Amino acid sequence: MNTDTEIMDRKARLGRLTFRAWRRGFREADLVLGPFVEREGDSLTDADMDDLEHLLSHDDDHRIYAWIIETEPTPEAYETPVMSRIRVFMRAHVAQVVADGAG
C-alpha cells in the first residue's frame, strides 16, 4: 500500500512531467504531450514515467514529434510502451479535435 509520502511524491513527479510536456518549445509536440500527460498520467506506471522522463529529456522537439507521428524512425531507446501509448493517444486526440471542428 502506498504511503502518504509516496502518493505526494508521485503527484509531484506527475506535476513536473505535465509542466515539461506542455512547455516543449514546439507547439505540435505540446499539443500531443501535454494532453497525454494530463489525461493518461494517473495510469502511468513508474516504468512508464521513467520512459516519459527520458523522452522529455531529449532536446530536439521536432524529432520527438517526428517519432510520435512516425515520419522518422524512433531510436530503440525511445521505442517504449509509453511511446506506443502516446501514438495511440495522439491519433485519438487529433481525430477528436478534427471531429470537433478544428482544422
C-alpha positions as CSV (number, residue, x, y, z in Angstrom):
1,M,0.0,0.0,0.0
2,N,1.3,3.5,-0.8
3,T,2.1,5.8,2.0
4,D,1.1,9.4,2.0
5,T,4.7,10.4,1.2
6,E,4.7,8.0,-1.8
7,I,1.4,9.5,-3.1
8,M,2.7,13.0,-2.7
9,D,6.0,12.2,-4.4
10,R,4.1,10.6,-7.3
11,K,1.8,13.7,-7.6
12,A,4.8,16.0,-7.6
13,R,6.6,13.9,-10.2
14,L,3.5,13.9,-12.4
15,G,3.2,17.6,-12.0
16,R,6.8,18.1,-13.2
17,L,6.1,15.8,-16.2
18,T,2.9,17.7,-17.0
19,F,4.8,21.0,-16.9
20,R,7.6,19.7,-19.1
21,A,5.1,18.1,-21.6
22,W,3.3,21.4,-22.1
23,R,6.4,23.5,-22.5
24,R,8.4,21.7,-25.1
25,G,9.0,24.8,-27.3
26,F,7.4,23.2,-30.4
27,R,3.6,23.7,-30.3
28,E,2.8,20.5,-32.1
29,A,4.7,18.5,-29.5
30,D,3.0,20.5,-26.7
31,L,-0.5,19.7,-28.2
32,V,0.2,15.9,-28.1
33,L,2.4,15.5,-25.0
34,G,0.6,18.0,-22.7
35,P,-2.9,16.4,-23.1
36,F,-1.4,12.9,-23.0
37,V,0.1,13.5,-19.6
38,E,-2.9,15.3,-18.3
39,R,-5.3,12.6,-19.4
40,E,-3.2,9.5,-19.0
41,G,-0.8,10.4,-16.3
42,D,-2.6,8.8,-13.4
43,S,-2.5,5.4,-15.2
44,L,1.2,5.6,-15.9
45,T,3.4,3.1,-14.1
46,D,6.7,4.1,-12.5
47,A,8.4,2.5,-15.5
48,D,6.2,4.5,-17.9
49,M,7.1,7.7,-16.0
50,D,10.8,6.8,-16.3
51,D,10.4,6.4,-20.0
52,L,8.4,9.6,-20.3
53,E,11.1,11.5,-18.4
54,H,13.7,10.1,-20.7
55,L,11.7,11.1,-23.7
56,L,11.1,14.6,-22.4
57,S,14.8,15.0,-21.6
58,H,15.6,14.8,-25.3
59,D,16.4,18.3,-26.6
60,D,15.0,18.1,-30.2
61,D,11.3,18.6,-30.0
62,H,10.9,18.3,-33.8
63,R,12.5,14.9,-33.7
64,I,10.3,13.8,-30.8
65,Y,7.2,14.9,-32.8
66,A,8.5,13.1,-35.9
67,W,8.9,9.9,-33.8
68,I,5.3,10.3,-32.5
69,I,3.8,10.7,-35.9
70,E,6.2,8.1,-37.3
71,T,7.8,10.2,-40.1
72,E,11.2,9.3,-38.7
73,P,12.3,6.0,-37.2
74,T,12.4,6.1,-33.4
75,P,15.7,5.2,-31.8
76,E,15.4,2.0,-29.8
77,A,16.0,3.8,-26.5
78,Y,12.8,5.8,-27.1
79,E,10.7,3.0,-28.6
80,T,8.9,2.1,-25.4
81,P,5.4,1.1,-24.3
82,V,4.8,4.8,-23.3
83,M,5.7,5.9,-26.9
84,S,3.2,3.4,-28.2
85,R,0.6,4.9,-25.8
86,I,1.4,8.4,-26.9
87,R,0.9,7.4,-30.5
88,V,-2.5,5.8,-29.8
89,F,-3.5,8.9,-27.8
90,M,-2.3,11.2,-30.5
91,R,-4.3,9.5,-33.2
92,A,-7.5,9.5,-31.0
93,H,-6.8,13.1,-29.7
94,V,-6.2,14.5,-33.2
95,A,-9.2,12.7,-34.6
96,Q,-11.4,14.1,-31.8
97,V,-10.1,17.7,-32.3
98,V,-10.9,17.4,-36.1
99,A,-14.3,15.9,-35.4
100,D,-15.0,18.9,-33.0
101,G,-14.3,21.2,-35.9
102,A,-10.6,22.3,-35.5
103,G,-8.6,22.1,-38.6
